[in-house]
Amino acid sequence: MKSRRVFIKQCATLAAVSGLPLWFVDGLRAESSGIPALPSPNDRPGIALIGCGGQGKGDAKRASAFGEIVAVCDVDANHAAAAAKMFTVGTKVPKVYSDFRKVMEDPDVAIIVNGTPDHWHTLVNVACAKAKKDVYAEKPLTLTIDEGRHLVGIVQDSGIVLQTGTQQRSDNRFRLACELVRNQRIGKLLRANVWLPAGLRAGPFNPVPIPAGLDWDFWQGQAPATAYVKERCHTTFRYWYDYSGGTMTDWGAHHNDIAYWAIGILAPEHVESKRLSEPIPGGYTTIADYSVKYTYANGIDLNINSTEDETIFGSAKNPKAPGQRNGIRFEGTEGWIWVNRDGISASDPDVLTTPLPNDAVRLYVSNNHMGNFFDCVRSRKLPICDVETGHRSATMCHLAAISLRTEKKLKWDSGTERFVGWHAHLANGYLSREMRKPYDYAFVG
């Protein structure tokens, strides 16, 4: 009885802190199997971090709860050295590599954390599949849609476990929102509105000397070779189409993924967009400010907007609380749900506080994204964001980026994964791109 009272008190505390309804928090006890137990000292696999920037080190730190960081790899010697220092435990110093292909040959490495820039994600993941090493792969899973289809086949044939780093799927607020939408708690879904941070719009930039310790040619990889410009490298790489797709494929890989999860349909039928600003010549190339509209075959709309345009927020009839600038709003015939990393709210408190029935649609339960990956490494089950899911989620972002680049309304065939109808030839030219040699698929065998 005492333990039950303690549990109820803990649930009430969590509900108060997280904003989750008490019935949902109480249900987490039944889902405790979704939180993997930490492994014993004899069950800690060797992990290698490839791509030692801030996100990569953060991912590796989370992975270190489940295994040992035995190697680090980066084409920037300074990043690799910093990561090796960070993950040194006593006298155990991780091995340092500059070529990720050598990591694939290391018998002490069973698991890869792929924290490389977007244009390297696919080749590193393909190498993992060929080396039979399970991989936690940062999002977006690929640089192009064609890369995604290629990767799905190789990973599924290899039998490795691949978890895409869309960690919001393991956040209870987002799962609750998706389950409520799937169960028509707000009536028939009419639209989902996603707000993403605007990108950077700056330039022109001038070439500067390559920093000591950086292999600039290797860093560029499959992308066209250019003179070194510091704004192209490391943190701001995502604002160049050579390497990424701007905030649409960065934050969009999170929020668009949740919208995709809630809507439950493979892909939209149409996508159209509007540029709200243009890149500065000689500067970042991705579109910083935009509005995108997807339309599904059943009439549901998914609207994506960058947050620089204040006119997109609410109205006197449908207001938003202050500060709700980055998140997702699901609108149905009987109300709305708003969710982001700070909380969840609804048009009527009963939308959240009334428990779902026992026969309600339930989604994959993961309460720890990295933990779910390691749990699946042991069980060989599919993780919450497996390679096919990660590919389809990334495709959502790529469709928007292609629409913005072509400035056309496009029709998408999710079965063939190609554009059809008007402007299809133009848009299909963005499904893939030529990889600069030697950094093509042959580079990883």
N, C-alpha and C positions, 0 to 999 in steps of 0.2 A: 504493500500500500504506500509505504514511504517513497519507494522508487518511482511509483506512478505519479505521486504528488510532485516529486522533483522533476520528472519528465514534463508534466503539464506546465510547471513553472518555467522550465527551459524553453518550451514551445512558445509560451506567451511572450517571453523575452525576445526570442528570435522573430516572432511575428511583429512585435513592436519595432524592432530595429530594421527589419527588411521590408516592412510594408506588406508582407505576404499574409493572406487570411489564415486564421488559426487552424481551420480544418485542413488546409493544404500543408501547413507545417507539421501538424499531427500525423499526416500521412507519410511524412518523410521517414518516420520510424519504420514503417513497413518496407520502405525503399532502402533501408540501411545497407543492403547488399550492393547498392550502387556506389558505395564508398569503399573502394578496395582497401584491405588491410595493408599496412606497410610490410614489405617483405622482411624475412629473417636475414641476418648477416650472411647466411650461406645462399641466399636467393636474391642477390643483387647483381643484375647483369651489367656488363661493361657498356658504357654509353660514350658516343663521340658527338661533339658539337661541331657542326660545319656551318660557318657563318657566325662570327663572334662579335656582332654588333650588339646594341642594347637589347633588342627583342630576342636575339639568339641566346644571349647570356641569361635573360629572364626565363626563357623556356628551359634552358639547361639547369637553372637553379631549381625550378619546380620538378624537373626530372630526377634531380639528385636525391629526392626523397625516396625514390624507388630503385635506384641503381647507383653505380659509381661512374663518375666522369673520368674516363681513362685516356681520352684524347680530345684535342681541339684542333680545328683547321680553319685557316683563313688566308686569303691572298694578300692581306695586309698584315705584315709581321707584327706591327704594334698591337693590333686587335687580338691576334693569336696569343701574344705574350701576356696581355692583360687578362685574357680568359684563363690561361694556364695558371697564372698567379691566383686568380679568384677561386679556382677549383682545386688548388693544392691542399691536401689534407695531411698534416704532419710531414712525413718524408715522402709521401706519394704525390708525385708531380705528373700531371697529364702529359702524354706525348704530344708534340707539336708538329703539325703538318701544314704544308702550303698547297698541296694538290689533293683534293678530296678523293681522287681515285686510289691513292695510297691508303687512305682510311679503309676503303672497301677490302683491302688485302690484309688488314690487321685482324688476327684471330682473336684478340682480346675484346674486340668491339662486336657487340651483338645488336645494338640499337643505335640509330642515328637521330639526332635532333637537327633538322634542316632549317636553319635560320638565315639562309642566304637571301639576297635581293630577288625580286620576283622573276627576273629573266633567267635566273639559275635554278629555280625550283624544280622544273621538269627534269633537267638532265641529272641533277643530284638524286631525285626520286627514282628515276630509271636505273641509275647505278645501284641504288639500294636494292631494287627489285632483282636485278641481275646477280647481286652478291648475296641475296637471301637475308638481308638485314632489315628488320622492322624499322619504320620511320615515323616520327612525329614531324609533319610537314607544315611549315608556316603557310598562311593564306596570303593572297589568293593562290589556289593550288597550281595554277598555270599562268603563263603570259598570254596564250591564245587558246581559242576553243579547240583547234586541231591538236594542240599539245595535250589537251585534256583527254580527248578520245584515244590518242596514242598511249597515254599513261595508264588509263583505265585497263586497257587490254593487257599491258605488260604486268601491272600489279596483280590483277586477278589471276593471270596465268602463273605467276611466281608463288602465290600463296602467302606473301608477306602481309603483315598488318600495317596499314597506313592510316594514321589519324590526321585529318586536316585541322589546322589550328584555329578553327572558328569556335572559340571557347564559350561564346554566349549560349550555345546549345546545352552547356552544362551549368547554366545559371538558372535557378529555380523560377525567377521572375519571368524569364522569357519562355520557359516551358509552360508555365501556368497560362500566360497570355495565349500561347498557341493552342493549348488544350481547350481553353474557353472559346476561342474562335472556332476551332474544329467542331465543338459541340453546340454551336449556334447560341451561345449565351447572350450575344448581342444581336440575335436574329440572323437573318441571311446576310452574309458578308457582301458589302457593296464595293468597298475600296480599302486599300491600305496606303497610308501616307508615310513615307520615310524621309527623315531629314538627316543629311550628312554634313559634316564640316566642309566649308568651301576650301578649295585648293590654294596653292600659292601662285601668285601672278607677279612675276618680277623678271628683270633682265634689262638690257642684254648683259651677258657674262663673257668674260675674257679668259682665254687659256692662261694657266700658270704652271710652274714647274711641278712635276709629279713628286709627291712627298716620298721621302726615303722609306723604304720598307714596303711600298705598295706596288704590286704587279698590276699595272693599269690595263695591260692588254688582256690578262687573264680575268680581271674584274669585269671588263666589258663583255667578254665571252661571245655569245651569239650575236650581240648587238653590233651595228655598224661601228667601225673604228673612228674615233674622233680624238682631237687633242684633249689633254686633261683640263677639265673645268671642275673646280671643287664642288660646285653646286650640283653636278651630275652624280656625285659619289656619296656613298653612305646614306645618311638620313634622308636627304632630299632627292634621292634617285627616283622616288615614286612620282615625281612631277614631270617626268620625261617619258614619252611613249616608247622610246627605245628600250626602257627597262620596266615599265609599269603602266598604270592607267589612271593615275591621280587618285583623288579621294574616292572616286567611284569604285575602284578595285581595292582600295585600302579599307576605309570604314564601310564601304558598300559591301565588302565581303562578309562583314558581320551583320549589319541590319538587313540587307537584301536577303541574306540567308535565313534570317528569322521570318521575314515576310513569306519567303518560299516555303518554309516549314509550316507556317500557319495556313497558307492558302491550300497547300497539299496537291497542287497540280504541277506537272513536270516542268512546264515552261509557258510563257505567254505566247500569244499568237502574233501580236503586233507590238512594235516599239517605235516611239517617235520622241523627239527631243527638241530642246531649244537652248542655244548657247546664250548665256546672259552676260558673257564677257569674252574677249578674244585674247589669246596669248600675245605677249609682247615679243616682237621679232628679236631673235637672238637670245631669248630667255626660256623659261619653262614651256614645254610644248603641250601639256595636258590642259584640258578645259577646266578652269578654276570654278566658275559659277554656271550653274545649269539647272534645267528642269527636264525630267524624263518621264514619259508615261508608257507603261506597259498595259496592254489589254488582253485579257484571257478569253478563251473561246466561250466561257459561260457568262461573260459580261463583267467580271470583276476587274477593277482598275487597280494598278499599283503605281503610285506617283512618287518619284524620287526628286528631292529638291536640295540644292546646297543652301546653307543657312545665311548667306550674306543678304539675301533678299527678304527684308522684314515683312513684305506683303503676304508671304505664304503662311503666316501664323494665325490660325484660328479666326474668330469673328465674334461679334457680340452674342451671336446665337450659339456658337461652338467654341468657347474660349479655351485657351491652354493656360496652365499655371506658369508663372514667371520661371525662366530658366530651362524650360523644356524645349531645348533647341536641337537636340541630337538624339533621335530615337524613332519610335514607330507608333503610329496611331491607326488602329483598326476600327473601321466604321461600318456598322450594320444597320439593318432596318429598325433595330430596337435599342441602339446605344453605341457607345464607343469604349475602347480600351486603349490606354496609353502606357507604353513600357520603354524603359531604357535602363542603363546600368545603375541609375540612382533609385529607381522605384517603379511601381506599377499603380495605376489609378484607373477609374472607370466613371462613366456618366452617371451611374447609380451604384451606391455601395453594395447593393445586393448582387450585382454582377460578380463581385469578388467574394463576398462573404457567404453566399449560398453554396454548399458543397455540390460537387458534380455527383450524379447518380452512379451506382455501382457498375452499370453497364455503359458508362461513358467511354468515348474514344480516348485512349491513353497513348502517349508518345514515349519514345525511348527515354529511359531514366538514366541520367548521368549527373552526379553531384560533384564531380571533380574531373575536369577534361583530361589532364595529364594522367590522373589515376585511372580513368576509364581506358586510356591507351595501354597502360601497363597491365591492367586486368585482362584486356583482350590479347596482349602478348602471351600471357600465360594460358588463357582459355582457347585462343585461336578463333574467337568469335569476331564478328564485325564490330568495330567501334562506332560511336554515335555519329561521327562524320567520316565515313569510309571513303574510299577513292571515288566511287561513282557519285556519292552525295556531294563530295567536295568539288568534283568536276561540274555537276549540274548547278551548284551554288555559284561557282566562279563564272559559269556561262551567263548567269543573270547579269553580272557586272559587265562582262565583255559585250553583251548585246547592247547595253546602254552606251558603252564607250564607242562602239562601232557606229551607232546612230548619231552620236555627237560628232564623230569624225566625218561622216558622210553628209550630215545635215539632211537626212532623208527619213521618211516614214517607211519602216521595213516590216516584212512578213517573215516569220520564223517557222520552220518545220522542225519540231523537236525530235521527230522520228529519224529523219535523215541528217539532222543537225546542220542544215544549210538554209540560207535565205531563199525565198521563192517569190515570184511575182516581180512587180516593178522594182527597179534598182538592185535586183538580186546580184547581178554580175559585179556591180560596184562593191556591194557589201561583202560578198563572198571573198573578195580579195583581201579582206582583213581577218579571215578565219585562221590563216596561217601566215608565216613570213619566212623568207629564206634565212637560214642560220649561217652566220659568218664562219667559215672554216678556219681552224680545225674544230671549232666549238659547236659541232652538230651532233646528231645521234651517234655517229661513228666514234666520237670522242669518248663515249662510255661503253664502247664495244658493241 
